[in-house]
Amino acid sequence: METRATALLVTANVGSLFDNVGEIQSEWLRELYRTIHSYKPQFIAMHFQEVGGKEYMANMGHAEEFFRSIWSGDEMADYDRARIYVDNQFKAEETFTALGSMYCIHRTLQNVSQYDFKDKAFKAVSGRNQHVGSLDGVNSVEKEKFPKNFWPDFKWSRKGYMRTRWIIHDQGLDLVNVHLFHDASNLVACNSSPSIYSANRKNALTHVINRISDQRFAPLPFFLFGDFNFRLDASSLVQHLSTSADVQTVKKDSSNQVERIVCEEKDNDRKVLLQIEEKLFAYLHQAVFREDNGKALLQFDKEASAFHDVVAEEEIKFPPSYPYSEERTKPTQYMNTRCPAWCDRVLMSHSARQLIQKQNRGGEEKTVEYNTVGPNVCMGDHKPVYLFFSLKTNEH
């Protein structure tokens, strides 16, 4: 007999919450709970990146309290089982990823098992377990930091992935928390199409997909959700935005190195339409990134399409998830540090997409929602992104 379980998958880069400890957390939690209350999912999977923030040595001590505060909210009272994994061991430079994953199971959802990667067996989930540390000896999670020798030309950073494996009713699936590399310089990103950073991320995501699909464990349908750091194709985008402008490249006096790109409108006012520096992307008409949810710019969002033979994604109908202002009074305004982009995503294998229940027996459309948490509230520089759906299962 076919049964269903409702699932809510959330990905959130929480660096801002730790870099601004206490300033935005209460609103952030309220919006998370509002989403949970709205959908009342039976299974919640939350993937966090940049736990501890940029100043993780100073702020990692707040991590346990952050996860405890999520769990202790009134909206979580009916979730009687939880698994929490926090990689907070920043002194273990070879393995530290700053990833955190949290899974909550509603009391109405029975028959949930989790995989033990050492014993190669599924085990029933009961109670609440929290694992905070290096996670090296925790058998119910698989974690890997991207190897240093992958990209010797780039600064080695706390990027990697974390996988857990589940059976809900009779349906097995992998849930993978991913954090890929960012664009270090806007100027370098503009140099080529695709950019060197895009190629870097493609290699990393290929590595993750190969690892979770290899024969060490029988491959299962999988959901990949995290901060992919996917960016718009900057070279093509700048051409598009500056079609009616004069483009000037300013170089440093002492070298041939580009210092900034300036696009001026051709009329008499000569307004600066767009200025790009290493960590500046100032566009005069910033509203275009939010008009109609940035639909006009989705044509420049190309990085996921390289994986269309392997993964699928629900249609994006929300504005770019990054980089929002961290000022509480400007919750819908982007910072001018980076070009806005859909960094935070939920991707899935094609076999996983088959598990998303689109219609009920009466033929009515079943809700599948792909959106941001707290669209009108300051959530930090990243808006969390969620996917809500009914999971097809087979219960005999």
Secondary structure as UniProt FT lines:
FT   STRAND          2..13
FT   HELIX           15..19
FT   TURN            20..23
FT   HELIX           25..39
FT   STRAND          43..49
FT   TURN            51..52
FT   TURN            54..55
FT   HELIX           56..59
FT   HELIX           60..62
FT   HELIX           63..71
FT   HELIX           74..76
FT   TURN            77..78
FT   STRAND          79..87
FT   TURN            90..91
FT   TURN            93..95
FT   STRAND          100..106
FT   TURN            107..108
FT   STRAND          112..116
FT   TURN            117..120
FT   STRAND          121..124
FT   STRAND          128..133
FT   TURN            136..137
FT   TURN            139..140
FT   STRAND          142..145
FT   HELIX           148..150
FT   TURN            152..153
FT   STRAND          160..168
FT   TURN            169..170
FT   STRAND          171..179
FT   HELIX           186..189
FT   HELIX           196..213
FT   TURN            215..216
FT   STRAND          222..227
FT   HELIX           234..241
FT   TURN            242..244
FT   STRAND          245..251
FT   TURN            253..254
FT   STRAND          258..265
FT   TURN            268..269
FT   STRAND          272..277
FT   TURN            278..279
FT   STRAND          280..283
FT   TURN            284..285
FT   HELIX           286..289
FT   HELIX           291..300
FT   HELIX           304..307
FT   TURN            308..310
FT   STRAND          311..312
FT   TURN            328..329
FT   TURN            331..332
FT   STRAND          344..349
FT   HELIX           350..353
FT   TURN            354..355
FT   TURN            361..362
FT   STRAND          369..372
FT   TURN            375..376
FT   STRAND          385..394
//
